Amino acid sequence: MAGENLVERTSSLLEKKTFTDVTFIVGPGSSAKKYTGHKVLLAMTSPVFKVLLSGDMADKAKVVRVNDISPIGFENLLRYAYTDNLSLETVEDAMLTAYAAKKYALPHLMRECIGYLEANVCPKSVCDVYEFALNMEAHLLVFLCLNIIDRQTYHVLTSSAFLKIPFGILEKIVRRPYLNIYSEYTLYNAVFMWAEQECKRKKLEPEIENIRAMLDPFLPHLRFLAMSAEEFCKGPAKSGLLTIEECFNVFMNLAVPGSSQVPKGFSTETAKRTSPPEYFVCRRYKTLSFSSPSRPLRLFGARFSVMNRDVFLVGVGFPVRQERSYYSVRQHKIDGVFRILYRPIEGKLSEREEYDVQFVLSKDKDVRVKLNKPFYIRKGLKYDVELHVHSLLVEDIVVPVLKNRKKEDTSRGVTFQFYPFQRVKIANVLEILEFSEILFYC
């Protein structure tokens, strides 16, 4: 024992259960399990345990009931507290452990759980993980889930887990403008089967009237007019989900678009959903002409707010190019630091994130810089995004002279509002160039 290090000694305490002075009954009802621990060690690990197990409450805390987290989550938390080690085997275990980590204020354990989820989320588990990520405000995990849903949609929809997802997550999926499916019929069929299972969960007979009641909130987002007549016939029409009048009006529009009124509350969208682009582009300005810079160039930036929804910033674009007369066998690679700052209070800047970036100048196209990981942008807040290059840019480059600058731009339903980007002290010595494009995903 004397030769063991601290972790080995605390691990021994956990395994042998010697000198324990507190008991936890974890989990609801008959599924509850009993765990024992040491107050002093747990109080040193978590501020929540410290309040619960020390001071005035210490004598009352011989047996502690914990009904709102799972036994496996609490067991992993205990093991982490004693051994500083975490061994996760499934995505579900990681989520349950993360909930325990949040309850007992263990941010390091939380980060390990979320890191495991980021590495292991797949089409089968993505809907559960997406709900978890939204609840925990794990923004990078949300981004990864959206990309799986948008790009591996068929595997998500045909997974057995899809039939068990909650209403709110299904609604978010059905509303997605881009989904990688061959036909809207695939989405309709998956949602119909979900509605059958939802009836059973609510102890209703899976009759067509009850299924229709389950599906009514989704009908405005299902694109019947993007189906072929054959698909509509073998699906919505044949199932009895729609009334005869609704079927007639849809068939008329499939045969001759606009020949009949689309049923009230139905989607009028006729385009098939497809896989989304890597990112969407919001444009601050379009370059009208180029010229050599009047002063050295080192700082690029933009100040903006997103007015109507939260998005993910994935990169920026700006029109700096190599002069056409410039000749070199090697590409001109430039290193820099990308900084994101936001304004929680007007007039106050707070640095939030930094990325090391590298880009290459070209003679015939603008520069686009992608971030190593996306950054979550909240609607209504002002953000400053800046790129500081490590070396001055002055020779053999051209920059915009005339720009058609906009104060606002809307792309894919997302509205960006722009503000002047200025740095007074720097502007006297260096030229500052605003980003022309904001690359985002939502």
C-alpha positions as CSV (number, residue, x, y, z in Angstrom):
1,M,0.0,0.0,0.0
2,A,2.8,2.4,0.9
3,G,4.3,2.2,-2.6
4,E,1.0,3.0,-4.4
5,N,0.3,6.4,-5.8
6,L,-2.8,8.4,-4.8
7,V,-5.0,7.2,-7.5
8,E,-4.2,3.6,-6.7
9,R,-5.0,4.2,-3.0
10,T,-8.4,5.8,-3.8
11,S,-9.2,3.1,-6.3
12,S,-8.6,0.6,-3.5
13,L,-11.1,2.4,-1.3
14,L,-13.7,2.1,-4.1
15,E,-13.2,-1.6,-4.7
16,K,-12.9,-2.7,-1.1
17,K,-15.6,-0.3,0.2
18,T,-13.7,0.2,3.5
19,F,-14.4,3.2,5.8
20,T,-17.5,4.2,3.7
21,D,-19.7,6.6,5.5
22,V,-22.5,7.5,3.0
23,T,-24.9,5.4,1.0
24,F,-26.7,6.4,-2.2
25,I,-29.9,4.8,-3.5
26,V,-29.8,5.7,-7.2
27,G,-32.5,5.4,-9.8
28,P,-36.3,5.3,-9.7
29,G,-38.4,2.6,-8.1
30,S,-37.5,-1.1,-8.5
31,S,-34.6,-0.3,-10.8
32,A,-32.7,1.6,-8.1
33,K,-29.2,0.5,-7.0
34,K,-27.2,1.0,-3.9
35,Y,-23.7,2.6,-3.9
36,T,-21.5,3.5,-0.9
37,G,-18.8,6.2,-0.8
38,H,-16.6,8.4,1.4
39,K,-17.9,11.8,2.2
40,V,-14.6,13.6,2.4
41,L,-13.4,12.3,-1.0
42,L,-16.7,13.1,-2.8
43,A,-16.8,16.5,-1.2
44,M,-13.3,17.2,-2.6
45,T,-14.5,16.1,-6.0
46,S,-17.7,18.0,-6.5
47,P,-19.1,21.3,-5.0
48,V,-22.5,19.7,-5.0
49,F,-21.3,16.8,-2.9
50,K,-19.5,19.3,-0.7
51,V,-22.8,21.1,0.1
52,L,-24.7,17.8,0.5
53,L,-22.2,15.9,2.6
54,S,-20.6,18.5,4.8
55,G,-21.6,21.2,7.2
56,D,-25.1,21.3,8.7
57,M,-26.4,18.6,6.3
58,A,-23.6,16.1,7.1
59,D,-25.4,14.3,9.9
60,K,-28.6,13.9,7.7
61,A,-26.7,12.6,4.7
62,K,-26.1,9.0,5.8
63,V,-28.4,7.7,3.1
64,V,-29.0,9.9,0.0
65,R,-31.7,9.1,-2.5
66,V,-31.1,10.1,-6.1
67,N,-34.1,9.6,-8.4
68,D,-33.3,11.7,-11.4
69,I,-30.2,10.0,-12.8
70,S,-29.5,6.5,-13.8
71,P,-27.5,3.9,-11.8
72,I,-24.9,3.5,-14.7
73,G,-24.4,7.2,-14.9
74,F,-23.8,7.5,-11.1
75,E,-21.6,4.5,-11.1
76,N,-19.3,6.0,-13.8
77,L,-19.3,9.2,-11.9
78,L,-18.1,7.5,-8.8
79,R,-15.4,5.6,-10.6
80,Y,-14.2,8.9,-12.2
81,A,-14.2,10.6,-8.7
82,Y,-12.1,7.8,-7.2
83,T,-9.8,6.9,-10.1
84,D,-9.8,9.9,-12.4
85,N,-10.6,7.4,-15.2
86,L,-13.6,6.9,-17.4
87,S,-14.4,3.9,-19.5
88,L,-17.5,4.3,-21.7
89,E,-18.8,1.4,-23.8
90,T,-22.0,2.9,-25.5
91,V,-23.4,6.1,-26.6
92,E,-26.3,5.7,-24.1
93,D,-23.8,5.3,-21.2
94,A,-22.0,8.5,-22.2
95,M,-25.3,10.4,-22.2
96,L,-26.4,9.0,-18.8
97,T,-23.0,9.8,-17.4
98,A,-23.1,13.3,-18.8
99,Y,-26.4,14.0,-17.0
100,A,-24.8,12.8,-13.8
101,A,-21.8,15.0,-14.4
102,K,-24.0,18.0,-14.9
103,K,-26.0,17.4,-11.8
104,Y,-22.9,17.2,-9.7
105,A,-21.0,20.0,-11.4
106,L,-18.1,18.0,-12.9
107,P,-17.2,19.8,-16.1
108,H,-14.1,17.7,-16.8
109,L,-16.2,14.5,-16.8
110,M,-18.8,16.2,-18.9
111,R,-16.2,17.1,-21.5
112,E,-15.0,13.5,-21.7
113,C,-18.6,12.2,-22.2
114,I,-19.3,14.8,-24.9
115,G,-16.0,14.0,-26.6
116,Y,-17.0,10.3,-26.7
117,L,-20.3,11.2,-28.2
118,E,-18.7,13.4,-30.9
119,A,-16.4,10.4,-31.9
120,N,-19.2,7.8,-31.8
121,V,-22.5,9.3,-32.9
122,C,-23.9,7.5,-35.9
123,P,-27.2,7.4,-37.9
124,K,-28.7,4.8,-35.5
125,S,-28.0,7.0,-32.4
126,V,-28.1,10.4,-33.9
127,C,-31.7,11.4,-33.0
128,D,-31.1,10.5,-29.3
129,V,-27.8,12.3,-29.3
130,Y,-29.3,15.3,-31.1
131,E,-31.9,15.7,-28.3
132,F,-29.2,15.3,-25.7
133,A,-27.0,17.9,-27.4
134,L,-29.8,20.4,-27.6
135,N,-30.6,20.0,-23.9
136,M,-27.0,20.2,-22.8
137,E,-26.1,23.1,-25.2
138,A,-23.3,21.0,-26.7
139,H,-23.0,23.1,-29.8
140,L,-20.3,21.1,-31.7
141,L,-22.3,17.9,-31.1
142,V,-25.4,19.6,-32.4
143,F,-23.5,20.5,-35.6
144,L,-22.3,16.9,-36.0
145,C,-25.8,15.5,-35.5
146,L,-27.3,17.9,-38.1
147,N,-24.7,16.9,-40.6
148,I,-25.5,13.2,-40.1
149,I,-29.2,13.9,-40.4
150,D,-28.8,16.0,-43.5
151,R,-26.3,13.8,-45.3
152,Q,-27.0,10.2,-44.1
153,T,-30.8,10.7,-44.0
154,Y,-31.8,7.3,-45.4
155,H,-29.9,5.4,-42.7
156,V,-31.4,7.7,-40.0
157,L,-35.0,7.2,-41.3
158,T,-34.6,3.4,-41.7
159,S,-33.0,2.8,-38.3
160,S,-35.2,1.0,-35.7
161,A,-34.3,3.8,-33.3
162,F,-36.1,6.3,-35.5
163,L,-39.5,4.9,-34.5
164,K,-38.9,5.8,-30.9
165,I,-37.7,9.4,-31.2
166,P,-39.7,12.2,-29.4
167,F,-42.1,14.5,-31.2
168,G,-39.9,17.6,-31.0
169,I,-36.9,15.9,-32.7
170,L,-39.1,14.4,-35.5
171,E,-40.6,17.9,-36.1
172,K,-37.1,19.3,-36.5
173,I,-36.1,16.6,-39.0
174,V,-39.3,17.0,-41.1
175,R,-38.7,20.8,-41.3
176,R,-35.1,20.4,-42.6
177,P,-35.0,22.0,-46.1
178,Y,-32.1,19.7,-47.2
179,L,-32.2,15.9,-46.7
180,N,-30.3,13.3,-48.6
181,I,-33.2,11.1,-49.7
182,Y,-34.1,9.8,-53.1
183,S,-37.7,10.6,-52.8
184,E,-40.1,12.4,-50.3
185,Y,-41.9,9.1,-50.1
186,T,-39.0,7.8,-48.0
187,L,-39.6,10.5,-45.4
188,Y,-43.4,10.1,-45.5
189,N,-43.1,6.3,-45.0
190,A,-40.8,6.7,-42.0
191,V,-43.0,9.4,-40.4
192,F,-46.1,7.2,-41.0
193,M,-44.5,4.2,-39.3
194,W,-43.5,6.5,-36.4
195,A,-47.1,7.6,-36.0
196,E,-48.2,4.0,-35.8
197,Q,-45.8,3.4,-33.0
198,E,-46.7,6.7,-31.3
199,C,-50.4,5.5,-31.2
200,K,-49.2,2.4,-29.4
201,R,-47.1,4.4,-26.9
202,K,-50.2,6.5,-26.2
203,K,-52.3,3.3,-25.8
204,L,-54.4,4.1,-28.9
205,E,-55.4,1.7,-31.6
206,P,-53.2,2.3,-34.7
207,E,-56.3,3.1,-36.8
208,I,-56.0,5.6,-39.6
209,E,-58.0,8.3,-37.7
210,N,-55.5,8.1,-34.8
211,I,-52.5,8.0,-37.2
212,R,-53.9,11.1,-38.9
213,A,-54.1,12.8,-35.5
214,M,-50.4,12.0,-34.8
215,L,-49.4,13.2,-38.3
216,D,-51.4,16.4,-38.5
217,P,-48.6,18.6,-37.1
218,F,-46.2,17.3,-39.8
219,L,-48.5,17.6,-42.9
220,P,-47.4,21.3,-43.6
221,H,-43.8,20.1,-44.0
222,L,-44.3,16.8,-45.9
223,R,-43.9,17.6,-49.6
224,F,-46.6,15.5,-51.3
225,L,-46.2,17.6,-54.5
226,A,-42.6,16.5,-54.7
227,M,-43.7,12.8,-55.0
228,S,-44.4,11.1,-58.3
229,A,-48.1,10.2,-58.9
230,E,-47.2,6.6,-58.4
231,E,-45.6,7.2,-55.0
232,F,-48.5,9.4,-53.8
233,C,-50.9,6.7,-54.9
234,K,-49.2,3.8,-53.1
235,G,-48.6,5.9,-50.0
236,P,-50.8,8.8,-48.7
237,A,-53.7,8.1,-51.1
238,K,-53.9,4.3,-50.6
239,S,-53.4,4.4,-46.8
240,G,-56.6,6.4,-46.3
241,L,-54.6,9.1,-44.4
242,L,-56.0,11.9,-46.6
243,T,-59.6,12.6,-47.5
244,I,-60.9,12.0,-51.0
245,E,-61.0,15.8,-51.7
246,E,-57.4,16.2,-50.4
247,C,-56.2,13.3,-52.6
248,F,-58.0,14.8,-55.7
249,N,-56.4,18.2,-55.2
250,V,-53.0,16.8,-54.8
251,F,-53.4,14.5,-57.9
252,M,-54.6,17.5,-59.9
253,N,-51.5,19.5,-59.0
254,L,-49.2,16.5,-59.7
255,A,-50.7,16.2,-63.2
256,V,-50.9,19.9,-64.0
257,P,-49.2,22.2,-61.4
258,G,-51.5,25.0,-60.3
259,S,-54.6,23.4,-61.8
260,S,-56.2,23.0,-58.4
261,Q,-56.0,24.6,-55.0
262,V,-53.5,22.9,-52.7
263,P,-55.3,21.5,-49.6
264,K,-55.2,23.9,-46.7
265,G,-52.2,23.4,-44.5
266,F,-50.3,21.3,-47.0
267,S,-46.9,22.2,-48.3
268,T,-46.8,23.8,-51.7
269,E,-43.1,22.9,-52.2
270,T,-42.6,20.8,-55.4
271,A,-38.8,20.5,-55.3
272,K,-37.3,17.2,-54.0
273,R,-35.0,17.5,-51.0
274,T,-31.4,16.9,-51.7
275,S,-28.2,16.7,-49.7
276,P,-27.1,20.1,-48.5
277,P,-24.0,22.0,-49.6
278,E,-21.0,22.0,-47.3
279,Y,-22.0,25.5,-46.2
280,F,-24.1,28.4,-47.1
281,V,-22.8,31.8,-48.0
282,C,-23.9,35.3,-46.9
283,R,-22.3,38.1,-48.9
284,R,-21.3,41.4,-47.4
285,Y,-20.2,42.9,-50.7
286,K,-19.2,42.1,-54.3
287,T,-15.9,43.3,-55.7
288,L,-16.2,45.6,-58.7
289,S,-12.4,46.2,-59.3
290,F,-9.0,45.4,-58.0
291,S,-5.8,47.4,-57.3
292,S,-2.6,47.1,-55.4
293,P,-3.0,48.0,-51.7
294,S,-2.0,51.5,-50.7
295,R,-0.7,50.3,-47.3
296,P,0.5,46.9,-46.0
297,L,-2.3,44.5,-45.2
298,R,-2.4,42.4,-42.1
299,L,-5.9,42.5,-40.6
300,F,-9.2,41.2,-42.0
301,G,-12.5,41.3,-40.2
302,A,-16.3,41.8,-40.0
303,R,-18.8,42.8,-37.4
304,F,-22.3,41.4,-37.7
305,S,-25.4,40.1,-36.0
306,V,-27.7,37.2,-37.1
307,M,-31.2,38.6,-36.7
308,N,-33.6,35.6,-36.9
309,R,-32.0,32.4,-35.8
310,D,-28.9,30.7,-34.4
311,V,-26.3,29.4,-36.9
312,F,-22.9,27.9,-37.0
313,L,-20.0,30.0,-38.4
314,V,-17.8,27.7,-40.4
315,G,-15.5,30.1,-42.3
316,V,-15.1,33.4,-44.1
317,G,-14.1,34.7,-47.5
318,F,-12.3,37.8,-48.7
319,P,-11.1,39.1,-52.1
320,V,-7.3,39.2,-51.9
321,R,-5.6,37.8,-55.0
322,Q,-2.2,37.3,-56.4
323,E,-1.2,39.7,-59.1
324,R,-1.5,38.1,-62.6
325,S,2.1,39.1,-63.4
326,Y,3.4,37.3,-60.3
327,Y,5.3,34.1,-61.1
328,S,6.3,31.4,-58.6
329,V,6.5,27.6,-58.8
330,R,5.3,27.3,-55.2
331,Q,1.9,28.4,-53.9
332,H,2.0,31.4,-51.6
333,K,0.8,30.0,-48.2
334,I,-0.1,32.4,-45.5
335,D,-0.5,31.6,-41.8
336,G,-2.6,33.6,-39.3
337,V,-4.8,33.6,-36.3
338,F,-8.6,33.8,-36.5
339,R,-10.3,35.4,-33.5
340,I,-14.0,35.5,-32.6
341,L,-15.3,38.0,-30.1
342,Y,-18.8,38.8,-29.1
343,R,-20.6,41.6,-27.3
344,P,-22.7,40.4,-24.3
345,I,-23.0,44.1,-23.3
346,E,-22.9,47.0,-25.7
347,G,-19.4,48.5,-25.8
348,K,-17.7,45.5,-24.2
349,L,-15.8,42.9,-26.1
350,S,-15.1,39.4,-24.8
351,E,-12.7,37.0,-26.6
352,R,-14.3,33.6,-27.1
353,E,-12.3,31.5,-29.5
354,E,-9.0,31.4,-31.5
355,Y,-8.0,29.2,-34.4
356,D,-4.7,28.8,-36.2
357,V,-5.5,29.0,-39.9
358,Q,-3.6,28.8,-43.2
359,F,-4.7,29.9,-46.7
360,V,-3.3,30.1,-50.2
361,L,-3.5,33.1,-52.6
362,S,-4.8,32.5,-56.1
363,K,-4.8,34.7,-59.2
364,D,-8.3,33.9,-60.3
365,K,-10.4,33.4,-57.2
366,D,-11.0,34.9,-53.8
367,V,-9.7,33.4,-50.5
368,R,-12.0,31.2,-48.4
369,V,-10.8,30.2,-45.0
370,K,-12.6,27.3,-43.2
371,L,-12.4,27.0,-39.4
372,N,-11.1,23.8,-37.7
373,K,-14.4,23.5,-35.9
374,P,-17.7,25.5,-36.2
375,F,-18.5,28.3,-33.9
376,Y,-22.0,28.7,-32.5
377,I,-23.6,32.1,-33.3
378,R,-26.6,33.3,-31.2
379,K,-29.2,35.4,-32.9
380,G,-29.2,39.1,-31.8
381,L,-25.7,39.3,-30.5
382,K,-23.0,41.3,-32.2
383,Y,-19.9,39.4,-33.2
384,D,-16.4,40.6,-34.3
385,V,-14.5,38.1,-36.4
386,E,-10.9,38.9,-37.2
387,L,-8.1,37.3,-39.1
388,H,-4.6,38.5,-38.2
389,V,-1.9,37.2,-40.6
390,H,1.6,36.6,-39.2
391,S,3.4,38.6,-42.0
392,L,2.5,41.8,-43.8
393,L,0.8,41.4,-47.2
394,V,1.9,44.2,-49.6
395,E,3.8,42.9,-52.6
396,D,2.4,41.0,-55.6
397,I,-1.2,41.2,-54.4
398,V,-4.3,43.0,-55.4
399,V,-7.3,44.0,-53.2
400,P,-10.8,45.5,-53.9
401,V,-11.0,49.2,-54.8
402,L,-14.7,49.4,-55.6
403,K,-17.1,47.4,-53.5
404,N,-20.9,47.2,-53.5
405,R,-21.2,47.0,-49.7
406,K,-24.6,45.9,-48.2
407,K,-25.9,46.5,-44.7
408,E,-28.0,43.3,-44.7
409,D,-28.1,40.1,-46.6
410,T,-30.4,37.1,-46.4
411,S,-29.2,33.6,-47.4
412,R,-31.3,30.4,-47.0
413,G,-33.7,32.3,-44.8
414,V,-31.0,33.6,-42.4
415,T,-30.6,37.4,-42.2
416,F,-27.3,38.9,-41.4
417,Q,-27.0,42.6,-40.4
418,F,-23.5,44.1,-40.9
419,Y,-21.8,47.0,-39.1
420,P,-18.7,49.0,-40.0
421,F,-15.5,47.1,-39.0
422,Q,-12.9,49.5,-37.7
423,R,-9.7,49.6,-35.7
424,V,-8.7,53.2,-35.4
425,K,-5.0,52.8,-34.2
426,I,-4.3,50.1,-36.8
427,A,-6.0,52.0,-39.7
428,N,-3.4,54.7,-39.5
429,V,-0.6,52.3,-40.3
430,L,-2.1,49.3,-42.1
431,E,-5.0,48.7,-44.5
432,I,-7.9,46.8,-43.0
433,L,-10.1,44.7,-45.3
434,E,-13.6,43.5,-44.4
435,F,-14.6,40.0,-45.1
436,S,-16.8,39.8,-48.2
437,E,-18.4,36.4,-47.3
438,I,-19.6,34.7,-44.1
439,L,-19.7,30.9,-44.5
440,F,-22.3,29.3,-42.2
441,Y,-24.5,26.3,-41.6
442,C,-27.8,25.9,-39.9
